[in-house]
Amino acid sequence: MAISKVSLYNQVLTTLNDQVLNK
């Protein structure tokens, strides 16, 4: 449960980071 939330949060951060690097 907690691990799932951390994984999801980490995925979101990675996606946002990717978008920033793409800009």
PDBQT receptor file of N, H, CA, C and O in Angstrom, charges set to zero:
ATOM      1  N   MET A   1       0.844  -1.201   0.000  1.00  0.00    +0.000 N 
ATOM      2  CA  MET A   1       0.000   0.000   0.000  1.00  0.00    +0.000 C 
ATOM      3  C   MET A   1       0.883   1.256   0.000  1.00  0.00    +0.000 C 
ATOM      4  O   MET A   1       0.833   2.075  -0.918  1.00  0.00    +0.000 OA
ATOM      5  N   ALA A   2       1.686   1.378   1.057  1.00  0.00    +0.000 N 
ATOM      6  H   ALA A   2       1.726   0.713   1.803  1.00  0.00    +0.000 HD
ATOM      7  CA  ALA A   2       2.555   2.556   1.145  1.00  0.00    +0.000 C 
ATOM      8  C   ALA A   2       3.571   2.537  -0.003  1.00  0.00    +0.000 C 
ATOM      9  O   ALA A   2       3.871   3.565  -0.610  1.00  0.00    +0.000 OA
ATOM     10  N   ILE A   3       4.088   1.339  -0.279  1.00  0.00    +0.000 N 
ATOM     11  H   ILE A   3       3.844   0.504   0.215  1.00  0.00    +0.000 HD
ATOM     12  CA  ILE A   3       5.073   1.212  -1.357  1.00  0.00    +0.000 C 
ATOM     13  C   ILE A   3       4.445   1.633  -2.685  1.00  0.00    +0.000 C 
ATOM     14  O   ILE A   3       5.092   2.261  -3.523  1.00  0.00    +0.000 OA
ATOM     15  N   SER A   4       3.177   1.276  -2.860  1.00  0.00    +0.000 N 
ATOM     16  H   SER A   4       2.650   0.766  -2.180  1.00  0.00    +0.000 HD
ATOM     17  CA  SER A   4       2.488   1.623  -4.109  1.00  0.00    +0.000 C 
ATOM     18  C   SER A   4       2.406   3.143  -4.252  1.00  0.00    +0.000 C 
ATOM     19  O   SER A   4       2.640   3.690  -5.330  1.00  0.00    +0.000 OA
ATOM     20  N   LYS A   5       2.070   3.814  -3.153  1.00  0.00    +0.000 N 
ATOM     21  H   LYS A   5       1.880   3.370  -2.277  1.00  0.00    +0.000 HD
ATOM     22  CA  LYS A   5       1.972   5.282  -3.195  1.00  0.00    +0.000 C 
ATOM     23  C   LYS A   5       3.333   5.893  -3.492  1.00  0.00    +0.000 C 
ATOM     24  O   LYS A   5       3.434   6.843  -4.268  1.00  0.00    +0.000 OA
ATOM     25  N   VAL A   6       4.364   5.360  -2.888  1.00  0.00    +0.000 N 
ATOM     26  H   VAL A   6       4.283   4.588  -2.258  1.00  0.00    +0.000 HD
ATOM     27  CA  VAL A   6       5.714   5.890  -3.125  1.00  0.00    +0.000 C 
ATOM     28  C   VAL A   6       6.104   5.673  -4.581  1.00  0.00    +0.000 C 
ATOM     29  O   VAL A   6       6.692   6.550  -5.214  1.00  0.00    +0.000 OA
ATOM     30  N   SER A   7       5.773   4.502  -5.104  1.00  0.00    +0.000 N 
ATOM     31  H   SER A   7       5.296   3.789  -4.591  1.00  0.00    +0.000 HD
ATOM     32  CA  SER A   7       6.102   4.196  -6.499  1.00  0.00    +0.000 C 
ATOM     33  C   SER A   7       5.380   5.160  -7.432  1.00  0.00    +0.000 C 
ATOM     34  O   SER A   7       5.969   5.692  -8.373  1.00  0.00    +0.000 OA
ATOM     35  N   LEU A   8       4.095   5.377  -7.158  1.00  0.00    +0.000 N 
ATOM     36  H   LEU A   8       3.616   4.945  -6.394  1.00  0.00    +0.000 HD
ATOM     37  CA  LEU A   8       3.307   6.284  -7.998  1.00  0.00    +0.000 C 
ATOM     38  C   LEU A   8       3.874   7.697  -7.915  1.00  0.00    +0.000 C 
ATOM     39  O   LEU A   8       4.008   8.376  -8.934  1.00  0.00    +0.000 OA
ATOM     40  N   TYR A   9       4.205   8.138  -6.711  1.00  0.00    +0.000 N 
ATOM     41  H   TYR A   9       4.096   7.587  -5.884  1.00  0.00    +0.000 HD
ATOM     42  CA  TYR A   9       4.763   9.479  -6.514  1.00  0.00    +0.000 C 
ATOM     43  C   TYR A   9       6.090   9.616  -7.264  1.00  0.00    +0.000 C 
ATOM     44  O   TYR A   9       6.359  10.636  -7.897  1.00  0.00    +0.000 OA
ATOM     45  N   ASN A  10       6.907   8.572  -7.179  1.00  0.00    +0.000 N 
ATOM     46  H   ASN A  10       6.688   7.743  -6.664  1.00  0.00    +0.000 HD
ATOM     47  CA  ASN A  10       8.199   8.588  -7.860  1.00  0.00    +0.000 C 
ATOM     48  C   ASN A  10       8.003   8.664  -9.371  1.00  0.00    +0.000 C 
ATOM     49  O   ASN A  10       8.746   9.357 -10.066  1.00  0.00    +0.000 OA
ATOM     50  N   GLN A  11       6.996   7.946  -9.877  1.00  0.00    +0.000 N 
ATOM     51  H   GLN A  11       6.392   7.383  -9.312  1.00  0.00    +0.000 HD
ATOM     52  CA  GLN A  11       6.722   7.959 -11.315  1.00  0.00    +0.000 C 
ATOM     53  C   GLN A  11       6.303   9.355 -11.764  1.00  0.00    +0.000 C 
ATOM     54  O   GLN A  11       6.721   9.829 -12.820  1.00  0.00    +0.000 OA
ATOM     55  N   VAL A  12       5.476  10.004 -10.953  1.00  0.00    +0.000 N 
ATOM     56  H   VAL A  12       5.136   9.619 -10.096  1.00  0.00    +0.000 HD
ATOM     57  CA  VAL A  12       5.019  11.359 -11.289  1.00  0.00    +0.000 C 
ATOM     58  C   VAL A  12       6.208  12.317 -11.318  1.00  0.00    +0.000 C 
ATOM     59  O   VAL A  12       6.326  13.140 -12.226  1.00  0.00    +0.000 OA
ATOM     60  N   LEU A  13       7.076  12.209 -10.337  1.00  0.00    +0.000 N 
ATOM     61  H   LEU A  13       6.980  11.541  -9.599  1.00  0.00    +0.000 HD
ATOM     62  CA  LEU A  13       8.246  13.094 -10.291  1.00  0.00    +0.000 C 
ATOM     63  C   LEU A  13       9.126  12.865 -11.509  1.00  0.00    +0.000 C 
ATOM     64  O   LEU A  13       9.644  13.814 -12.098  1.00  0.00    +0.000 OA
ATOM     65  N   THR A  14       9.292  11.606 -11.883  1.00  0.00    +0.000 N 
ATOM     66  H   THR A  14       8.872  10.835 -11.404  1.00  0.00    +0.000 HD
ATOM     67  CA  THR A  14      10.117  11.289 -13.052  1.00  0.00    +0.000 C 
ATOM     68  C   THR A  14       9.506  11.879 -14.312  1.00  0.00    +0.000 C 
ATOM     69  O   THR A  14      10.214  12.412 -15.167  1.00  0.00    +0.000 OA
ATOM     70  N   THR A  15       8.186  11.781 -14.420  1.00  0.00    +0.000 N 
ATOM     71  H   THR A  15       7.611  11.348 -13.725  1.00  0.00    +0.000 HD
ATOM     72  CA  THR A  15       7.499  12.319 -15.606  1.00  0.00    +0.000 C 
ATOM     73  C   THR A  15       7.663  13.832 -15.662  1.00  0.00    +0.000 C 
ATOM     74  O   THR A  15       7.960  14.392 -16.717  1.00  0.00    +0.000 OA
ATOM     75  N   LEU A  16       7.469  14.485 -14.530  1.00  0.00    +0.000 N 
ATOM     76  H   LEU A  16       7.227  14.029 -13.673  1.00  0.00    +0.000 HD
ATOM     77  CA  LEU A  16       7.605  15.946 -14.491  1.00  0.00    +0.000 C 
ATOM     78  C   LEU A  16       9.041  16.340 -14.822  1.00  0.00    +0.000 C 
ATOM     79  O   LEU A  16       9.269  17.300 -15.557  1.00  0.00    +0.000 OA
ATOM     80  N   ASN A  17       9.994  15.610 -14.286  1.00  0.00    +0.000 N 
ATOM     81  H   ASN A  17       9.809  14.830 -13.688  1.00  0.00    +0.000 HD
ATOM     82  CA  ASN A  17      11.401  15.899 -14.547  1.00  0.00    +0.000 C 
ATOM     83  C   ASN A  17      11.695  15.749 -16.033  1.00  0.00    +0.000 C 
ATOM     84  O   ASN A  17      12.431  16.551 -16.608  1.00  0.00    +0.000 OA
ATOM     85  N   ASP A  18      11.118  14.716 -16.657  1.00  0.00    +0.000 N 
ATOM     86  H   ASP A  18      10.520  14.065 -16.189  1.00  0.00    +0.000 HD
ATOM     87  CA  ASP A  18      11.315  14.474 -18.081  1.00  0.00    +0.000 C 
ATOM     88  C   ASP A  18      10.778  15.646 -18.892  1.00  0.00    +0.000 C 
ATOM     89  O   ASP A  18      11.413  16.086 -19.850  1.00  0.00    +0.000 OA
ATOM     90  N   GLN A  19       9.612  16.148 -18.511  1.00  0.00    +0.000 N 
ATOM     91  H   GLN A  19       9.096  15.790 -17.732  1.00  0.00    +0.000 HD
ATOM     92  CA  GLN A  19       9.004  17.269 -19.228  1.00  0.00    +0.000 C 
ATOM     93  C   GLN A  19       9.879  18.512 -19.103  1.00  0.00    +0.000 C 
ATOM     94  O   GLN A  19      10.048  19.259 -20.067  1.00  0.00    +0.000 OA
ATOM     95  N   VAL A  20      10.427  18.727 -17.925  1.00  0.00    +0.000 N 
ATOM     96  H   VAL A  20      10.289  18.120 -17.142  1.00  0.00    +0.000 HD
ATOM     97  CA  VAL A  20      11.286  19.900 -17.704  1.00  0.00    +0.000 C 
ATOM     98  C   VAL A  20      12.539  19.793 -18.571  1.00  0.00    +0.000 C 
ATOM     99  O   VAL A  20      12.972  20.780 -19.168  1.00  0.00    +0.000 OA
ATOM    100  N   LEU A  21      13.120  18.597 -18.640  1.00  0.00    +0.000 N 
ATOM    101  H   LEU A  21      12.769  17.796 -18.155  1.00  0.00    +0.000 HD
ATOM    102  CA  LEU A  21      14.329  18.404 -19.436  1.00  0.00    +0.000 C 
ATOM    103  C   LEU A  21      14.019  18.544 -20.923  1.00  0.00    +0.000 C 
ATOM    104  O   LEU A  21      14.867  18.987 -21.697  1.00  0.00    +0.000 OA
ATOM    105  N   ASN A  22      12.814  18.172 -21.320  1.00  0.00    +0.000 N 
ATOM    106  H   ASN A  22      12.124  17.812 -20.691  1.00  0.00    +0.000 HD
ATOM    107  CA  ASN A  22      12.434  18.270 -22.732  1.00  0.00    +0.000 C 
ATOM    108  C   ASN A  22      12.255  19.724 -23.157  1.00  0.00    +0.000 C 
ATOM    109  O   ASN A  22      12.413  20.057 -24.332  1.00  0.00    +0.000 OA
ATOM    110  N   LYS A  23      11.923  20.593 -22.193  1.00  0.00    +0.000 N 
ATOM    111  H   LYS A  23      11.795  20.323 -21.239  1.00  0.00    +0.000 HD
ATOM    112  CA  LYS A  23      11.695  22.001 -22.545  1.00  0.00    +0.000 C 
ATOM    113  C   LYS A  23      12.992  22.728 -22.743  1.00  0.00    +0.000 C 
ATOM    114  O   LYS A  23      12.992  23.922 -23.044  1.00  0.00    +0.000 OA
TER     115      LYS A  23
